[in-house]
C-alpha cells in the first residue's frame, strides 16, 4: 500500500492487516481534511472569485462582506486542520518507519513535509504558547493570541504578520515561521497522499 506517492513510501501487504487500525485512522483524517478544505475553499472563492485578476487583495482582521461567524469558522478551520494534518503526516511517517527503519522518524518526516503547519500546531492550534511557553519570546506569545488570519490575492493565510513588542525597554520580534494557507497546503498534500482526489 502506498503511503506517500511522492517519496514512494510503502507499507508492504504483509503489514496492512497488522496496521489496520492506523490505516482506518488515516482514512478518517483524510476525509475530515478534505471536508475542511472544501469549506474554506468555498469561502475563498466567494470572496476572491469576483475580483481575481482585477484587484490586489490584502485584508486582516475585519474582512468586508464576510460574516463574523464565517470568519470565526475559517480561523477555527485552520486550528482543526493543523492538528489533524499533523496527526496524518506523523502517522504516515510512523508507518513508513515501522516498515523500513531507514526511513525518517515521524517528527522529522512531518517537519520536512509541513514545517510551518507543525510550528502553528505546536504554538497555536494544539495549545497556545501563552499557556505553555517553550522557546518563545514576548512577541511570539503575543502572536499566538492574535489569530492573524489574512486574506491575500490567492486565499486565506495564518501567520502573515511579524509581531514586534517592547516591554520594560526590551524589544522582541516573533521568530517562529507559522505562515501557511490551508487550501494551498491541502492541494500540495493531495498530490502526495491522495492523487486520485479531484483537487
N, C-alpha and C positions, 0 to 999 in steps of 0.2 A: 504494500500500500504506500502510495506517495504522500509524504507529509509536506514537503516543500518542493515545488516544481522547478524553482529557480536554482536552488542549491543542490537539487537532486537527493534530498534526504528521504529515505525509505524505511518503512517498518516491514521487515520480512513477514511473509504469510504465516510462518511458524509462530510469530509473536502476536498476530492480530487477535486471536482468541484470548490470549493472556491479558492483553491490554484493552479488552472490550469496553470496560467502564471509562477508561481515559478517552477512547475514540468516541464514545457516546457523548462525553462532555465536550469534546471538540466540535461535534456536530451541533449541539445545542448552542454553544458560544458563537459558532459561525452564523447560525440563523438569527440570533439576537443582534450580532454586529451588523448583519445585513439590514435588519429592521431599523436600527438606529441610523445607519447610512441613508436609507430611503427617506426617512422622516426629515433629516437635516437637509438632504439634497432637495427635497420639495420646497422647503423654506428658502434655501439659497436661490433656487431657480425663480421663485415668485418675486424675489427682490432684485436679482441681477438680470434675469432674462430680458425684461423690457428695455433695459438700458445698456446691455452688453455691447461693447464696441463703440458706444456713443459717449459715455461718460466715464471718468475715473471715480471710483468709489473708495472712500475710507470713512467708516463710521465706528465710533467706540462709545460704549455706554448706551445712551438713548439712540435707537435706530428708528427714524421716521417710518410710519406705515407698518411697523411691526408691533403687534400687541405685546404688552409686558409679559403675559403668560407664555407666549411663544418664545420670547427672548429668554425667559427663565428655563423653558424646556430645552432650548438649544444649549444653554450653559450646562444644564444637568446632563444632557446627552453626551457632552464631552467627558464629564466625570464617569458616567456609566461605561462609555466606550473605552476610556483609558484603562479602567480596572479590568474589564472583560477581555480587551485585546491583549493586555499584558499576560493575563492568565492563559489565553490561547497560545501566544507565542512561547511563553515559558513551557507550556505543556508539550508543544511540538519539539522544543529543544530537549526537554527531558526524555521524550520517547526516542528521539534520534540518538541521544547519548546512551540510552539503555540498549539500543540496537547496535551501536558502534561506539565504544569507549574513546575512539579517536576524535569523535565529533565534539564541538564546543559544549560546555556545560550550559544549562538553561539560561542563567543570568547573562553570560557572555553572548549567547545567541540573540537574546532579546535586545541587549544593548547595541548589538551590531545592526539589528533589523529596524528598531524603532526607538532610538536613543532619547529623543525629545519627549515621546509619549511615556517612556519609562520614568523619566525625571518628573513629568507632570503628574503621573500616577503617584509617585512617592512623595511629592511635595504639596500636591493639591487634592487630587481625586480620592485617594485611599485615606488620607488624613492630612489635615492642614499642618504645614510646618510650624505655624504659630503654636500649635498644641504639643508638638513633639519635635522641637528644633534639632536638626542634625546637620552640622557643617553649613549653617545658614547665618548670614549676616542680617542686620536690621532691615535692609531693603528687600532681601529675599522673603523675610517674614511678612513684610507689608504686602509684597506682590501676591502671596498666596491668598490673601483676603480680598483682593480687588476684582477677582473674576474677570480678568482683562480680555473679554470677548470682543473681537473686532470683525467688521465686515469689510473685506477688501474687494478688489475687482473680480476675483475668481472664487470668493467664498468666505466662510467664517474661519477665523483662526483664534486660538488662545495663545497667550504668552507673547503677544505682539508689542508689548511695551517694555522698555528698560526703565526700571524704577531706581531713583536716587533719593536717599533720605539723609537728613542731618539731624542728629540728636546730641545734645551736650557738646556741640562743636566738632563731633566726629561724623564724617560723611561716609556713606557706603552706597554701593551700586549693586543691583541684583546681578548675580553671576551665573545662575542656572539657565540653560537654554531650554525653554519649555514651549517654543513656538511651533505649532503644527496645526494642520487642517484635518478635520475628521474625514471629509469627503475625499481629500487628496490621499491621505494615508490609506483609507479603505480601498480606493482604486488601485493603489500600488500593491497592497497586500492581496487583493483579489487575483492578480496575475501570478502571485507566488503560491497562494494556498487554494484558491477556488477558480482556476482558469475557465471552468465551464460556466461561471457566472456571467450574466448579461450586462455587467457594468461596462 
